[in-house]
Amino acid sequence: MKRFSSQSTFVIIVILVLGGIFGGIIGELINTSEIGNTISLLTEHHEIFNINNIAINLYIIEFNFGLHFAPNVLSIIGIIIAWFIARKL
């Protein structure tokens, strides 16, 4: 069993995020094309979780935090492909 250093863990996380981004971009491109309506299952977003904006006012500076995770199926496929690529590296 291979041991991963913190640097290789960071690289794997970056590869997985890039795979999700590229899959999402492909999904959006397909969605805007003519065939997007026929394969809407692949391009429709599915909300996993949504953390609404949280405002922290420190009277000098104000922070707003929020997180919304709603991938499409092609984003998930991109993450899976990126995982296989990361394992080969």
VENFENSUL-V35762 format. One record per residue. RES is the residue in three letters. PHI is phi as a letter, one per 40 degrees, with the letter a starting at -180 (999 if undefined). OMEGA is omega in radians with two decimals (none if undefined). D_CENTER is the distance of its C-alpha to the mean C-alpha in Angstrom with 1 decimal. Layout:
BEGIN
((RES:PHI:OMEGA:D_CENTER) (RES:PHI:OMEGA:D_CENTER))
END
This chain:
BEGIN
((MET:999:-3.13:27.8) (LYS:c:3.02:26.1) (ARG:c:-3.14:25.5) (PHE:c:3.01:22.5) (SER:c:-3.13:23.2) (SER:c:3.12:21.1) (GLN:c:3.14:20.5) (SER:c:3.06:19.3) (THR:c:3.10:17.0) (PHE:c:3.14:15.5) (VAL:c:3.12:15.3) (ILE:c:3.12:13.6) (ILE:c:3.12:10.8) (VAL:c:3.13:10.6) (ILE:c:3.13:10.8) (LEU:c:3.12:8.0) (VAL:c:3.11:5.6) (LEU:c:3.07:7.6) (GLY:c:3.09:7.6) (GLY:c:3.13:4.2) (ILE:c:-3.14:5.4) (PHE:c:3.07:8.8) (GLY:c:3.09:8.3) (GLY:c:3.11:7.3) (ILE:c:3.10:10.3) (ILE:c:3.10:12.4) (GLY:c:3.12:11.9) (GLU:c:3.09:13.0) (LEU:c:3.10:15.8) (ILE:c:-3.12:17.0) (ASN:c:-3.14:17.0) (THR:c:3.12:19.2) (SER:c:-3.10:21.5) (GLU:c:-3.11:24.4) (ILE:c:-3.12:22.9) (GLY:c:-3.13:20.0) (ASN:c:-3.09:22.4) (THR:c:3.12:23.5) (ILE:b:-3.09:20.2) (SER:c:3.12:18.5) (LEU:c:-3.12:17.3) (LEU:c:-3.01:14.6) (THR:b:-3.12:13.6) (GLU:c:-3.10:14.1) (HIS:c:3.11:11.4) (HIS:b:-3.08:11.9) (GLU:c:3.11:11.8) (ILE:c:3.03:11.2) (PHE:a:-3.12:12.5) (ASN:a:3.06:13.7) (ILE:b:-3.10:15.6) (ASN:c:-3.10:18.0) (ASN:d:3.06:19.2) (ILE:b:-3.11:21.5) (ALA:b:3.06:24.1) (ILE:b:-3.11:26.1) (ASN:b:3.13:29.3) (LEU:b:3.11:31.2) (TYR:g:3.01:33.8) (ILE:b:-3.13:33.1) (ILE:a:3.13:29.4) (GLU:b:3.12:27.0) (PHE:b:3.01:23.4) (ASN:b:-3.14:20.9) (PHE:b:3.04:17.8) (GLY:a:-3.12:15.3) (LEU:a:3.13:11.9) (HIS:b:-3.13:10.4) (PHE:b:-3.13:7.5) (ALA:b:-3.11:8.2) (PRO:c:2.95:6.3) (ASN:b:-3.06:9.0) (VAL:c:3.13:10.7) (LEU:c:3.04:10.2) (SER:c:3.12:6.4) (ILE:c:3.08:7.7) (ILE:c:3.09:10.6) (GLY:c:3.10:8.9) (ILE:c:3.13:7.7) (ILE:c:3.10:11.3) (ILE:c:3.11:12.9) (ALA:c:3.11:11.5) (TRP:c:3.11:12.9) (PHE:c:3.09:16.2) (ILE:c:-3.13:16.3) (ALA:c:3.12:15.9) (ARG:c:3.14:18.6) (LYS:c:-3.10:20.9) (LEU:c:none:20.8))
END
